[in-house]
Protein backbone atom coordinates (compact mmCIF):
# COMPACT_ATOMS: atom_id res chain seq x y z
CA UNK A 1 0.00 0.00 0.00
CA UNK A 2 1.31 3.48 -0.90
CA UNK A 3 1.39 6.44 1.44
CA UNK A 4 1.43 10.13 0.61
CA UNK A 5 3.29 12.48 2.95
CA UNK A 6 3.03 16.25 2.56
CA UNK A 7 4.07 19.24 4.63
CA UNK A 8 1.72 21.68 2.94
CA UNK A 9 -1.15 21.73 0.48
CA UNK A 10 -1.38 24.78 -1.77
CA UNK A 11 -4.40 25.65 -3.90
CA UNK A 12 -4.07 25.41 -7.65
CA UNK A 13 -5.59 28.88 -8.02
CA UNK A 14 -4.94 32.10 -6.12
CA UNK A 15 -8.22 31.94 -4.20
CA UNK A 16 -6.43 30.39 -1.19
CA UNK A 17 -8.95 27.62 -0.68
CA UNK A 18 -8.78 23.87 -0.92
CA UNK A 19 -12.22 22.56 -1.72
CA UNK A 20 -13.92 19.17 -1.69
CA UNK A 21 -15.58 19.50 -5.07
CA UNK A 22 -19.25 18.75 -5.24
CA UNK A 23 -19.47 16.67 -2.05
CA UNK A 24 -23.08 15.49 -1.54
CA UNK A 25 -24.52 18.03 0.89
CA UNK A 26 -27.99 19.34 1.73
CA UNK A 27 -28.89 22.00 4.29
CA UNK A 28 -32.05 24.04 4.58
CA UNK A 29 -33.66 26.13 7.31
CA UNK A 30 -37.31 25.79 8.18
CA UNK A 31 -40.02 27.38 6.09
CA UNK A 32 -43.34 26.69 7.83
CA UNK A 33 -45.36 29.80 8.59
CA UNK A 34 -46.33 29.80 12.25
CA UNK A 35 -46.95 26.86 14.53
CA UNK A 36 -48.20 23.66 12.86
CA UNK A 37 -50.36 21.09 14.66
CA UNK A 38 -48.69 17.73 15.15
CA UNK A 39 -50.24 14.70 13.53
CA UNK A 40 -51.27 11.50 15.30
CA UNK A 41 -49.04 9.40 13.04
CA UNK A 42 -45.54 10.02 11.71
CA UNK A 43 -45.80 12.69 9.04
CA UNK A 44 -43.02 14.02 6.82
CA UNK A 45 -42.01 17.63 7.43
CA UNK A 46 -41.53 19.04 3.94
CA UNK A 47 -41.48 22.73 4.88
CA UNK A 48 -37.77 23.47 4.33
CA UNK A 49 -36.50 26.54 2.47
CA UNK A 50 -34.54 25.15 -0.47
CA UNK A 51 -35.13 28.08 -2.83
CA UNK A 52 -32.87 30.69 -1.19
CA UNK A 53 -29.27 29.84 -2.06
CA UNK A 54 -27.93 32.35 0.47
CA UNK A 55 -29.22 30.19 3.34
CA UNK A 56 -29.60 26.71 1.83
CA UNK A 57 -27.20 24.31 0.13
CA UNK A 58 -27.95 21.48 -2.28
CA UNK A 59 -24.99 20.04 -4.17
CA UNK A 60 -23.29 16.85 -5.26
CA UNK A 61 -26.36 15.25 -6.78
CA UNK A 62 -28.61 15.61 -3.74
CA UNK A 63 -32.26 16.19 -4.54
CA UNK A 64 -35.13 17.34 -2.34
CA UNK A 65 -38.83 16.70 -2.74
CA UNK A 66 -41.95 16.33 -0.62
CA UNK A 67 -40.78 12.89 0.56
CA UNK A 68 -37.34 14.10 1.75
CA UNK A 69 -33.75 14.14 0.50
CA UNK A 70 -32.64 11.52 -2.02
CA UNK A 71 -28.95 10.60 -1.73
CA UNK A 72 -27.01 10.20 -4.99
CA UNK A 73 -24.39 7.62 -3.96
CA UNK A 74 -23.90 4.91 -1.37
CA UNK A 75 -22.11 5.85 1.85
CA UNK A 76 -22.46 6.97 5.45
CA UNK A 77 -24.48 10.17 5.80
CA UNK A 78 -24.74 12.47 8.80
CA UNK A 79 -28.35 13.60 9.24
CA UNK A 80 -29.45 16.38 11.61
CA UNK A 81 -32.69 18.23 12.26
CA UNK A 82 -34.24 20.52 14.83
CA UNK A 83 -37.62 22.18 15.40
CA UNK A 84 -39.38 23.86 18.31
CA UNK A 85 -42.25 22.02 20.00
CA UNK A 86 -44.93 23.83 22.00
CA UNK A 87 -46.48 21.43 24.52
CA UNK A 88 -48.75 21.68 27.58
CA UNK A 89 -50.95 19.51 29.83
CA UNK A 90 -49.42 16.06 29.15
CA UNK A 91 -48.88 16.76 25.47
CA UNK A 92 -45.86 15.53 23.54
CA UNK A 93 -44.09 16.13 20.24
CA UNK A 94 -41.73 13.69 18.54
CA UNK A 95 -39.07 14.47 15.92
CA UNK A 96 -37.73 11.52 13.92
CA UNK A 97 -35.22 10.68 11.19
CA UNK A 98 -36.35 8.07 8.67
CA UNK A 99 -34.49 6.22 5.92
CA UNK A 100 -37.12 5.20 3.39
CA UNK A 101 -39.83 3.67 5.66
CA UNK A 102 -37.53 2.79 8.58
CA UNK A 103 -37.28 4.98 11.68
CA UNK A 104 -33.65 5.68 12.64
CA UNK A 105 -34.01 8.12 15.58
CA UNK A 106 -36.69 9.53 17.84
CA UNK A 107 -36.41 12.65 20.04
CA UNK A 108 -39.29 13.83 22.21
CA UNK A 109 -40.58 16.90 24.02
CA UNK A 110 -43.08 16.08 26.78
CA UNK A 111 -44.83 18.30 29.34
CA UNK A 112 -46.28 16.71 32.48
CA UNK A 113 -47.19 20.00 34.18
CA UNK A 114 -50.86 20.98 34.00
CA UNK A 115 -51.53 24.58 33.07
CA UNK A 116 -47.98 25.34 31.91
CA UNK A 117 -46.91 25.69 28.29
CA UNK A 118 -43.33 24.91 27.31
CA UNK A 119 -41.52 25.65 24.08
CA UNK A 120 -38.44 23.49 23.59
CA UNK A 121 -35.98 23.10 20.78
CA UNK A 122 -35.80 19.40 19.93
CA UNK A 123 -32.92 18.04 17.87
CA UNK A 124 -32.13 14.64 16.41
CA UNK A 125 -28.99 13.36 14.70
CA UNK A 126 -27.82 10.07 13.19
CA UNK A 127 -25.16 8.48 11.02
CA UNK A 128 -27.04 6.48 8.40
CA UNK A 129 -25.66 3.86 6.01
CA UNK A 130 -27.38 4.52 2.67
CA UNK A 131 -27.53 3.05 -0.80
CA UNK A 132 -27.81 5.31 -3.82
CA UNK A 133 -31.43 6.44 -4.15
CA UNK A 134 -32.35 6.07 -0.48
CA UNK A 135 -34.61 8.84 0.85
CA UNK A 136 -33.89 10.51 4.20
CA UNK A 137 -36.76 12.39 5.80
CA UNK A 138 -37.66 14.25 8.97
CA UNK A 139 -41.01 13.33 10.48
CA UNK A 140 -43.14 14.61 13.34
CA UNK A 141 -45.83 13.13 15.51
CA UNK A 142 -47.56 14.25 18.66
CA UNK A 143 -50.59 14.56 20.84
CA UNK A 144 -52.24 18.01 20.70
CA UNK A 145 -48.82 19.69 20.42
CA UNK A 146 -47.48 22.10 17.82
CA UNK A 147 -44.15 22.39 16.00
CA UNK A 148 -42.38 25.39 14.51
CA UNK A 149 -39.38 25.58 12.20
CA UNK A 150 -39.54 28.96 10.47
CA UNK A 151 -36.21 30.64 9.75
CA UNK A 152 -33.38 29.69 12.06
CA UNK A 153 -35.73 27.96 14.51
CA UNK A 154 -35.45 24.74 12.54
CA UNK A 155 -32.99 23.07 10.22
CA UNK A 156 -32.50 19.89 8.21
CA UNK A 157 -29.10 18.78 6.95
CA UNK A 158 -27.63 15.71 5.25
CA UNK A 159 -24.01 15.24 4.28
CA UNK A 160 -21.86 12.41 3.01
CA UNK A 161 -19.14 11.67 5.56
CA UNK A 162 -17.77 8.31 4.47
Secondary structure, 3 states (H helix, E strand, C coil): CCCCCCCCCCCCCCCCCCCCCCCCEEEEEECCCCCEECCCCCEECCCECCCCCCCCEEECCCEEECCEEECCCCEEEEEEEEEEEEEECCCEEEEEEEECCEEEEEEEEECCCCCCEEEEEEEEEEEEEECCCCEEEEEEEEECCEEECCEEEEEEEEEECC
